[in-house]
Amino acid sequence: MSVGFYSKGRWSSGYETSTVTVQERRGKVRVEWDYYRLPEVNDEFFRKHASEITQEIQDLMNSYRGHRYAASGTGLVGYVDGFPIDISTQLAYDVAEVFKRFANLRSLE
């Protein structure tokens, strides 16, 4: 699971395979995630555990109380918009880690 960054009009290398992206604009940042970029072998397992993944990602966002943000989607596909860059970068890596952990769980089945 990787994180791709968009800043100053350019994507970082590896964007095409990034599970989570960070798009910086005017001091605020959008973090997007999409499980469709993971290998297809994970699809059924991820859909089966969608509520757990959603809860973990929601818990991550809730840990940054005191910051205004907009969010949409589910644990499998979604975004959060409006956090400062430092929080957004950490959130992106944390969301990618959730996907990685569930992919590892799938491989143990």
Buried (B, 14 or more C-beta within 10 A) or exposed (E): BBBBBBEEEEBBEEBEEBBBBBBBEEEBBBBBBBBEBBEEEBBEBBEEBBEBBBEBBBEBBEEBEEEEBEEEBBBBBBBBBBBEBEBBBBBBBBBBBBBBEBBEEBEEE
